[in-house]
Amino acid sequence: MANVKYILRILAQIVFYYTWSISITFFNKWSFSNFHFPLTVSFFHMAIVSHVIWVYRTLVKGYTGADKISWTLFIKRVCPTAVSAALDIGLSNWSFMYITVSMYTMCKSSTIVFILISAILFKLEKPKLLSAVVIALIAIGLFLFTYKSTSFNLFGFILVMCASGIGGLRWVLAQILLQRDSLGLSNTLEFVYYVEPVMAASILPLSLGMEGQDMVLSPDFILAGKAQSLHILFIVAVGASLALGLTFSEYLLLGNTSSITVSICGIIKEIVILVLASTVGGDKLSAINISGLIVCLVGISLHVYLKYQATKFGEVEDSEQTEDLLPRDEHSTVRS
């Protein structure tokens, strides 16, 4: 009975994650096509989320200031995770200025390759021949998907692929923090509380350097009337609300399952987004592009299968020993 309740809880978390992730993908594409400062907006999203978490943690949870994490943990573990997360989100949002939702989604699906590479570098996984096959399949799939695409933009492609590479590092670091109770950040609220402010501070120099002057001189700010200013604030507020929901949902899911579950969820989510982008968003895909999608999904599915086999036979390392759809320790340390 306990297992059934846990499975239902995980399914609810998956639906929660899908809702926010798919919503923010299409909202960001729409908003950045009208308001051309994605890095600045990303900063405000992170800053707003940070303040909301601080207010909730201080007023609702009645936090007294006890049990703070050590500076060593903060600098060595939290900061690298936060900086990589900020760059992943910032570059991803920036790429929406140049590429379609379909191309963005397809390129971001390569994150799983970089997760694998990062896991090998951190000695969480052992290099295998089949791992090279997975990387090759996804690389070939990406090539076919972008081949003679009318919507292909080199700069946008570079941005989203850099985001995918950094995202691979981000998720490995985040998983270590969330799934090792000894670090004291296995609670999602605590994790976001410490990570989000560093994310905002990390993306601010990039946003000022790349968009600061253009934003100050933009008619949207210089000539903006009351109605237009309220419209901009509304867009930022809605985006921040979606970002808050996505932040909690993705880290909650990652903290309560293994990477297998997250990978499977990612595949299904990407298929849904691609279908919506082509049917509702008007993105056009050729037969070659669709074949690239299939090849890439085969590579991702093979990776998920290999992860399942590794977990089944106990070949994974400490950070990934959580069995899929089995209850985690309900008495883990919560710092709130």
N, C-alpha and C positions, 0 to 999 in steps of 0.2 A: 504493500500500500504506500509505503514511504517513497519507493522508487517511482510509482505512478504519479504521485504528487510532484516529485522532482522533475520528471519528464514534462508534465504539464506546465510547470514553472519555466522550464527552459524554452518550451515552445512559445509561451507568452513573451519571453524575452526576445526571441527571434522575431516575432511579429512586431514587437516594440522597436527593434533595431531596423527592420525593413521599412517601417512607416517613416521614421526620421531620416534614414539614409536616402531613400528614393526621393522623398520630398525635397530635401536640401540640395540634391543633385540638380533637379530641374529648376528649383528656385534660384540657385546660384547662377545657372546658365542664363536665365531670364534677367536677373537683376544686374549682372555684370555686362550684359549687352546694352543696358540703359545707363548704368552708372559705372564708369570705366576706371575704378580704383579698387581692384580686388584685394590688394595687399593691405590697404588702409582699412577696408571693410573687415578683413580677416582679423586685424588687430582689435578693432572695436568689438567684434564678436567674442574674442578671447577675453578682453578686458571686462565685458559685461558678464560673461559666464563666471569669471573669477569673483566679481563682486557679489553675484547672486549666491554662489557657493559660500562665500564668507558670511553673508547675512544669514543664510539658512543654518550654517554650522554654529554661528555665534548666538543667534536669537532662538531658533527653534530647538536646536540640539543642546543649548545651554553649555557650550564649550567653555571651560574655565582656563585653558592655557596649559594644562598638564599634559604629560606624555608627548612632548614635541619630539620629532625625529632629530637625529644627530646631524651636525653640519657635514660630517664625513659622508653619511648616507645621502644627504641632500645634494652635495656637490658631485659625488661620484656616480650616483644612481639616478636621482631625480632630474638633475639638470640635463644630462645627455638625452634622457627620454623626452623631456619637454622640448628641447631645441630641435630634435629630429621630428617631433610631432608638429611643431610650428612650421618648419620648412615644408613638410609633407602637405599640410593643409594650405599654406600660403602659395606654394608653387602650383598645387592642384587648382586652386581658385583662379590663379593668374592664367593658367592654360585655357580656361573657359573663354577668354577673350579672343582666342585664335582657332579653336577646334570645336567640333560638334560634340554633343553628348555621347553619341555612338563611339566616336574615336576616343574620347576621354575614358569611357567605361572600358573599352577594349584594352587600351594601353595600361590602365590602372590594374587590370587583371593580372598583369605581369608582376605585381607586387609579391605574389606568392613565390616567384623565382628568387627574388631578393631576400625574402624571409628565409628561404632555404639556404642561400649563400651566407646570410648573416648567422644563421644557426650553426653552420659548419665552422665559420670563423670563431664563434664563441664556444665551439666544441660541444654544442648541444646536439649535433648530429654528426655522423660519420659520412665522409664523401663516398658515394657509390656510383657505379656505372649507370644505373637506372635514373639517378638524379641528373646526370648529364643528358639523358634522353628526354627527361621532363623539360629541362631548360631549352633543348634544341626544338622540341615540339612547340613550345610557347613562342620562341623566337621566330620560327617559321610561320606560325599562325599570325603573329603581329605583322610580319613582312607582307603576307598575303592580304591581310585586312587593310593595310595602308597602301597597297599596290594600286597605282593610278586612281587614287581616291580624289574626287573633285574638291573635297573639303580638307585635303591634307595641307597642313601648314607646318613647316619645319621647326620654327621657333616654338610653336605650341606643343609640337611633338616632343621636343627636347625638354620643355618644362615639365610635361606630365611624366616623362620617363625618369627625369631626375627625382620627381616626387615619388614615383614608384620605388626607386632605389633607396631613397631615404626612408620611405615608408616600411620597407623590409626591416631596416634597422630599428625603426620605431616600435614595431609590433613585437620584436624579440625582446627589446629592453622593457617594454610595458608588461609583457607576459611574465618576465622574471620578477618584476616588482609586485604584480598582482597575485601571483600564484606561490610565492614564497612567504609564508606567514611570518617567518623569523624577521623579515624586513619591516614589518609593521604597517604595510600599505595595502593589505589585501582587501580592505574595505574600499569600495568604489568612491564614496564621498571623500575619504581622506586622500585617496590617490589624486582625484581631480583637484582638491583643495591645494595640494602642493605643486602639482604639475602645471595647471592652467596659468597662474601668474607668470611663471617663467616662460611659458609659450608666448604670452602677450609681449613680454620684455624682449624676447628673441626676435619677433617679427617686426617690432617697431623700427629699428634702424633700417631694415630692408625697405619697409613701406615709405619711410621718410626719404631715403636715398633714391628710390625709383619713382615715387609718385608725389613726393612732398611739394615740389615747385609747381608741377602741373596742376595739382589739386588746388593750391592756393590761388593760382591764376585762372582756374576754371570758371566759366560763367555760372556753373551750378552753385558756386559759392559766392562769387563776387556780385552777381546779378540776381541771386536767388531771392524770391519773395517769400512771404510767410507760408503760402500754400506749398511752394516747391520745397522749402526747408522742412516742413512737416512731412512731405512725401518722402524725402530722403531719410529722415529719422524713422519713419514707419518701415521703410525697406530694411534699414539696419536693425531695427528692433525685431522684426519678423525673422530675419536671418539669424540673429543672436538666439532667439527662442528655439529655432530649429537646431542650431549648433549645440545648445544646451541639452536638448533631447538626444541628439546623436551622440554627444560625448558620454552621457550617462549610459545609453543603451549599448554602445559598442564596448565600453570598458566593463560594464556589468556582465555582458555575454562572455567576454574574454576571461574575466575573473572566475566565472562559474562553470566553464567548459574547457575542453582542450582545443588546440589549434585545428584539430580535425573538424569539429563542429563549426568553427568560425570559417574554415575554408569551404565547407559544403554550403554554408549560408551565403558566402560570397559568390559562389558560382551561380546559385539560383537567383540571387539579387541582380547580378550582372545580366543574366538572360532576360529578366523582367524589364530592366532598364533599357536594354537594346530593343526589345519588342515595343516598348512604349515610345522610344525615341524614333523608331521607324514608322510607327502607325499614327502616333499623336504629334510628335515633334517634326515630322517630315524629313528626317534623315534618310538618305538614299544609299542602299548597299547593293553592289554588283554581286554576280555569282562568285567571283574570285574573293571578294570581301567576305561573303558568307562562308565560303570554304575555309578561309583563314580563321574565322570565328570558331568553326567546328574543330579545326586542328588545335587551336589554342585551348579550347575546352577539354579536348582529349588529354592534352598535356597536364592541365590542372587536375582533371579527374584522376589521372595516373598518380599524380603527386599525393592526392587525398587517399587513394588506395594504399600507396606505400606507407603513408603515415598510419593508416589503420592497421596494416600488417605489423609495423614496428611496435605500435602500442599493444597489439594482441599478444605478441611474443616477448614483450618486455625489453625492447631494444632502444627505448628512448631514454633520454637523460632526465635528471631531476626535475627540470622545469616543465617537463611535459609528461609526467607520470600520471597525471589525472586521467582516469579512464573516462571515455565518452559516456554521457548520460548516466553517470553514477554520482550519488550525492557527495558533495565535498564536506569537510569537517565543519559542522555547524558551530563549533566552539572555538573557531579561529579568532585570533586577537583582532579587536575592533577598537581603533583609537578615535573615539568621538565623545 
